[in-house]
């Protein structure tokens, strides 16, 4: 995580994902950066062997690195959702033996 993760809110605007590739001699590193309209960011990173330099298979390493970065980004989002759900559940209070949920509105 980047340290700028927001609590998931009712964002309905445009979210942007930028993917960057950093090829090396033996591996390719991909970074998927999700920017939210409220300034929050999530980052996913993926690595793969660079593969062959010639021919149609030369992009396979890049594709795999990007797929892994997007998968890592998905995991970051799911972790935030789980954390937010836990925070909402912890706001519940018990009143006279009946579980009541505090209104967030």
C-alpha atoms as a printed R data frame, in Angstrom:
    type eleno elety resid chain resno       x       y       z
1   ATOM     1    CA   UNK     A     1   0.000   0.000   0.000
2   ATOM     2    CA   UNK     A     2   1.109   3.555  -0.598
3   ATOM     3    CA   UNK     A     3   0.040   5.210   2.622
4   ATOM     4    CA   UNK     A     4  -2.628   7.294   0.895
5   ATOM     5    CA   UNK     A     5  -5.391   4.701   0.879
6   ATOM     6    CA   UNK     A     6  -8.752   6.285   1.649
7   ATOM     7    CA   UNK     A     7 -11.642   4.618   3.343
8   ATOM     8    CA   UNK     A     8 -13.827   3.335   0.537
9   ATOM     9    CA   UNK     A     9 -16.595   5.888   0.046
10  ATOM    10    CA   UNK     A    10 -19.307   6.473  -2.503
11  ATOM    11    CA   UNK     A    11 -16.922   7.606  -5.230
12  ATOM    12    CA   UNK     A    12 -18.791   7.726  -8.510
13  ATOM    13    CA   UNK     A    13 -16.305   9.692 -10.590
14  ATOM    14    CA   UNK     A    14 -13.459   8.606 -12.776
15  ATOM    15    CA   UNK     A    15 -10.722   6.363 -11.442
16  ATOM    16    CA   UNK     A    16  -7.528   6.031 -13.479
17  ATOM    17    CA   UNK     A    17  -5.081   3.138 -13.705
18  ATOM    18    CA   UNK     A    18  -1.600   3.858 -15.042
19  ATOM    19    CA   UNK     A    19   0.602   0.889 -15.842
20  ATOM    20    CA   UNK     A    20   4.338   1.306 -16.207
21  ATOM    21    CA   UNK     A    21   6.906  -1.273 -17.286
22  ATOM    22    CA   UNK     A    22  10.551  -1.326 -16.293
23  ATOM    23    CA   UNK     A    23  12.334  -3.956 -18.377
24  ATOM    24    CA   UNK     A    24  15.607  -5.344 -17.087
25  ATOM    25    CA   UNK     A    25  18.086  -7.826 -18.515
26  ATOM    26    CA   UNK     A    26  16.430 -10.812 -16.825
27  ATOM    27    CA   UNK     A    27  13.047  -9.648 -15.611
28  ATOM    28    CA   UNK     A    28  10.268  -7.161 -16.251
29  ATOM    29    CA   UNK     A    29   8.696  -5.149 -13.437
30  ATOM    30    CA   UNK     A    30   5.201  -3.725 -13.870
31  ATOM    31    CA   UNK     A    31   3.498  -1.229 -11.611
32  ATOM    32    CA   UNK     A    32  -0.245  -0.563 -11.720
33  ATOM    33    CA   UNK     A    33  -1.196   2.705 -10.027
34  ATOM    34    CA   UNK     A    34  -4.875   3.355  -9.333
35  ATOM    35    CA   UNK     A    35  -5.703   7.008  -8.690
36  ATOM    36    CA   UNK     A    36  -9.040   7.876  -7.112
37  ATOM    37    CA   UNK     A    37 -10.797  11.189  -7.585
38  ATOM    38    CA   UNK     A    38 -10.357  12.011  -3.881
39  ATOM    39    CA   UNK     A    39  -6.568  11.778  -4.151
40  ATOM    40    CA   UNK     A    40  -6.216   8.256  -2.805
41  ATOM    41    CA   UNK     A    41  -3.897   5.802  -4.509
42  ATOM    42    CA   UNK     A    42  -3.409   2.060  -4.615
43  ATOM    43    CA   UNK     A    43  -0.368   0.354  -6.142
44  ATOM    44    CA   UNK     A    44   0.099  -3.168  -7.437
45  ATOM    45    CA   UNK     A    45   3.459  -4.625  -8.474
46  ATOM    46    CA   UNK     A    46   4.212  -7.614 -10.692
47  ATOM    47    CA   UNK     A    47   7.440  -9.292 -11.794
48  ATOM    48    CA   UNK     A    48   8.148 -11.794 -14.566
49  ATOM    49    CA   UNK     A    49  11.087 -13.191 -16.467
50  ATOM    50    CA   UNK     A    50  11.957 -10.950 -19.403
51  ATOM    51    CA   UNK     A    51  11.713 -13.817 -21.877
52  ATOM    52    CA   UNK     A    52  13.063 -13.828 -25.386
53  ATOM    53    CA   UNK     A    53  14.003 -10.549 -27.022
54  ATOM    54    CA   UNK     A    54  12.978 -11.577 -30.554
55  ATOM    55    CA   UNK     A    55   9.783 -12.971 -31.991
56  ATOM    56    CA   UNK     A    56   6.147 -12.935 -31.022
57  ATOM    57    CA   UNK     A    57   6.826 -14.392 -27.581
58  ATOM    58    CA   UNK     A    58   8.902 -11.367 -26.540
59  ATOM    59    CA   UNK     A    59   5.842  -9.653 -25.000
60  ATOM    60    CA   UNK     A    60   4.860 -12.599 -22.815
61  ATOM    61    CA   UNK     A    61   7.029 -11.467 -19.902
62  ATOM    62    CA   UNK     A    62   5.516  -7.981 -20.044
63  ATOM    63    CA   UNK     A    63   1.975  -9.347 -20.226
64  ATOM    64    CA   UNK     A    64   2.617 -11.615 -17.255
65  ATOM    65    CA   UNK     A    65   4.181  -8.803 -15.195
66  ATOM    66    CA   UNK     A    66   1.178  -6.536 -15.916
67  ATOM    67    CA   UNK     A    67  -1.280  -9.320 -15.056
68  ATOM    68    CA   UNK     A    68   0.516  -9.871 -11.756
69  ATOM    69    CA   UNK     A    69   0.527  -6.131 -11.006
70  ATOM    70    CA   UNK     A    70  -3.222  -5.938 -11.647
71  ATOM    71    CA   UNK     A    71  -3.766  -9.005  -9.456
72  ATOM    72    CA   UNK     A    72  -1.735  -7.358  -6.684
73  ATOM    73    CA   UNK     A    73  -3.795  -4.181  -7.118
74  ATOM    74    CA   UNK     A    74  -6.976  -6.246  -6.792
75  ATOM    75    CA   UNK     A    75  -5.658  -7.728  -3.541
76  ATOM    76    CA   UNK     A    76  -4.957  -4.212  -2.206
77  ATOM    77    CA   UNK     A    77  -8.513  -3.119  -3.007
78  ATOM    78    CA   UNK     A    78 -10.031  -6.221  -1.416
79  ATOM    79    CA   UNK     A    79  -7.920  -5.714   1.699
80  ATOM    80    CA   UNK     A    80  -9.211  -2.144   1.984
81  ATOM    81    CA   UNK     A    81 -12.812  -3.275   1.521
82  ATOM    82    CA   UNK     A    82 -12.386  -5.899   4.247
83  ATOM    83    CA   UNK     A    83 -10.858  -3.309   6.572
84  ATOM    84    CA   UNK     A    84 -13.699  -0.877   5.890
85  ATOM    85    CA   UNK     A    85 -16.316  -3.565   6.541
86  ATOM    86    CA   UNK     A    86 -14.586  -4.442   9.822
87  ATOM    87    CA   UNK     A    87 -14.619  -0.757  10.800
88  ATOM    88    CA   UNK     A    88 -18.354  -0.552  10.116
89  ATOM    89    CA   UNK     A    89 -19.057  -3.709  12.109
90  ATOM    90    CA   UNK     A    90 -17.027  -2.385  15.039
91  ATOM    91    CA   UNK     A    91 -19.304   0.669  15.102
92  ATOM    92    CA   UNK     A    92 -22.167  -1.618  16.042
93  ATOM    93    CA   UNK     A    93 -23.294  -1.442  19.609
94  ATOM    94    CA   UNK     A    94 -25.340  -3.768  21.763
95  ATOM    95    CA   UNK     A    95 -28.369  -2.217  23.445
96  ATOM    96    CA   UNK     A    96 -30.380  -4.287  25.939
97  ATOM    97    CA   UNK     A    97 -29.163  -7.516  24.381
98  ATOM    98    CA   UNK     A    98 -30.195  -6.430  20.879
99  ATOM    99    CA   UNK     A    99 -27.565  -5.599  18.316
100 ATOM   100    CA   UNK     A   100 -28.145  -2.123  16.896
101 ATOM   101    CA   UNK     A   101 -26.032  -0.503  14.209
102 ATOM   102    CA   UNK     A   102 -25.167   3.150  14.574
103 ATOM   103    CA   UNK     A   103 -26.201   5.285  11.649
104 ATOM   104    CA   UNK     A   104 -23.303   6.757   9.672
105 ATOM   105    CA   UNK     A   105 -25.555   9.440   8.156
